[in-house]
């Protein structure tokens, strides 16, 4: 899927590229993630699940889902007004609805629902992609609040 060309997309991709070398967890879990679109306050990315993304039973690990909610929420905040700093987490909540396994493709969509001077509130949805590469079953949803006055 080709990436949508926007100023927000270029900004989010550059920010993520700068963050990865300084974050062992992003490198380990999201090193192969590809941002596919970004508009004001909304970011989408895709990732093919590898062995390091699944739990001992072969399903997407809950910690990976939480990391995705955290990361895509921050990227959505960055896309909102092209900021460099996406804040620090104050609250994160993940609801697990289904799963995916190694080799499956997923899409994560983050939305910055409100970005204020002190706090930002985001939501995220993680989808399993179907055979046509379209979002199918919802794997997890999440909400994430961040202190952005940093």
Phi and psi in degrees as a GROMACS rama.xvg file:
@    title "Ramachandran Plot"
@    xaxis  label "Phi"
@    yaxis  label "Psi"
@TYPE xy
-69.9953  148  UNK-2
-78.6533  142.707  UNK-3
-70.6591  137.441  UNK-4
-93.0551  104.732  UNK-5
-140.508  162.393  UNK-6
-61.3064  -36.8086  UNK-7
-64.3762  -40.849  UNK-8
-62.5765  -47.7545  UNK-9
-60.0045  -42.4241  UNK-10
-63.5802  -47.3718  UNK-11
-63.79  -43.2933  UNK-12
-62.0491  -43.9557  UNK-13
-65.5976  -41.527  UNK-14
-62.3061  -45.9657  UNK-15
-62.2255  -41.66  UNK-16
-62.0246  -34.7814  UNK-17
-75.5648  -31.7677  UNK-18
-74.5182  -39.9805  UNK-19
-52.114  -45.9595  UNK-20
-64.448  -17.5438  UNK-21
-104.837  5.80037  UNK-22
-132.811  105.92  UNK-23
-60.2265  -38.0611  UNK-24
-69.2462  -41.2245  UNK-25
-64.8607  -41.6863  UNK-26
-61.5735  -44.3577  UNK-27
-69.8433  -45.6946  UNK-28
-95.9925  -31.3318  UNK-29
-118.963  12.4687  UNK-30
-56.8042  -31.1564  UNK-31
-99.7151  2.33801  UNK-32
-66.145  141.411  UNK-33
-124.415  120.896  UNK-34
-71.9748  124.942  UNK-35
-104.544  -23.305  UNK-36
-159.822  152.731  UNK-37
-154.616  128.467  UNK-38
-130.674  178.952  UNK-39
-56.1336  108.348  UNK-40
82.7376  3.94136  UNK-41
-136.271  132.653  UNK-42
-134.73  140.155  UNK-43
-125.294  142.93  UNK-44
-144.323  157.617  UNK-45
-126.955  151.999  UNK-46
-152.815  133.723  UNK-47
-90.3616  126.441  UNK-48
-70.5551  134.461  UNK-49
-116.258  179.391  UNK-50
-56.5922  -35.8996  UNK-51
-74.968  -2.96059  UNK-52
-99.7222  -10.0385  UNK-53
-110.475  156.572  UNK-54
-86.8273  -175.004  UNK-55
-65.8987  -16.6948  UNK-56
-97.8739  1.29736  UNK-57
92.3342  2.81101  UNK-58
-99.7322  161.086  UNK-59
-51.8569  125.059  UNK-60
-70.1638  138.813  UNK-61
-59.291  -34.1592  UNK-62
-67.357  -31.2666  UNK-63
-69.3753  -42.8223  UNK-64
-59.6232  -43.98  UNK-65
-64.1824  -38.9654  UNK-66
-63.3989  -41.1618  UNK-67
-63.1848  -42.2838  UNK-68
-61.511  -43.863  UNK-69
-61.979  -51.8268  UNK-70
-64.8525  -50.8154  UNK-71
-68.2078  -29.413  UNK-72
-63.357  -44.0025  UNK-73
-63.5605  -40.3863  UNK-74
-67.0661  -36.1724  UNK-75
-64.3104  -39.3143  UNK-76
-62.6434  -44.0931  UNK-77
-61.6058  -36.851  UNK-78
-74.6214  -18.9534  UNK-79
-62.8272  -45.31  UNK-80
-141.652  22.0529  UNK-81
61.1307  33.3991  UNK-82
-76.4947  157.061  UNK-83
-90.209  -33.6098  UNK-84
-105.099  127.863  UNK-85
-102.823  6.14698  UNK-86
90.561  -175.199  UNK-87
-122.607  146.301  UNK-88
-66.3189  137  UNK-89
-113.725  -24.3539  UNK-90
-162.349  141.758  UNK-91
-143.566  138.955  UNK-92
-137.99  133.506  UNK-93
-128.379  133.156  UNK-94
-112.099  122.98  UNK-95
-96.065  123.977  UNK-96
-113.471  -34.1988  UNK-97
-153.557  -160.034  UNK-98
-145.456  179.101  UNK-99
-147.88  163.112  UNK-100
-124.915  171.108  UNK-101
-52.7216  134  UNK-102
97.0738  -23.8294  UNK-103
-70.5428  151.085  UNK-104
-98.2461  139.143  UNK-105
-125.159  157.928  UNK-106
-125.526  136.963  UNK-107
-118.629  132.395  UNK-108
-121.601  126.897  UNK-109
-116.74  142.001  UNK-110
-130.211  131.703  UNK-111
-87.9061  101.945  UNK-112
-76.0269  -31.9377  UNK-113
-154.466  130.178  UNK-114
-123.516  110.103  UNK-115
-106.768  -169.358  UNK-116
-75.9164  -22.6393  UNK-117
-117.916  -43.1956  UNK-118
-124.93  153.203  UNK-119
-130.385  146.978  UNK-120
-126.21  125.103  UNK-121
-127.049  159.519  UNK-122
-130.447  156.473  UNK-123
-143.146  149.664  UNK-124
-132.353  134.043  UNK-125
-110.932  122.533  UNK-126
-112.681  147.84  UNK-127
-88.4186  131.69  UNK-128
-81.8552  141.261  UNK-129
-83.0921  -175.386  UNK-130
-62.2495  -24.4092  UNK-131
-90.3927  3.55861  UNK-132
79.2219  18.9846  UNK-133
-101.902  148.92  UNK-134
-58.9149  130.11  UNK-135
-116.921  -117.933  UNK-136
-62.4414  139.671  UNK-137
-79.2509  124.182  UNK-138
-85.7847  -45.3977  UNK-139
-157.67  154.651  UNK-140
-125.054  157.46  UNK-141
-153.767  159.811  UNK-142
-129.439  149.768  UNK-143
-149.292  128.405  UNK-144
-111.652  141.747  UNK-145
-135.674  142.835  UNK-146
-83.5161  116.148  UNK-147
-109.637  2.63845  UNK-148
-88.0085  62.2409  UNK-149
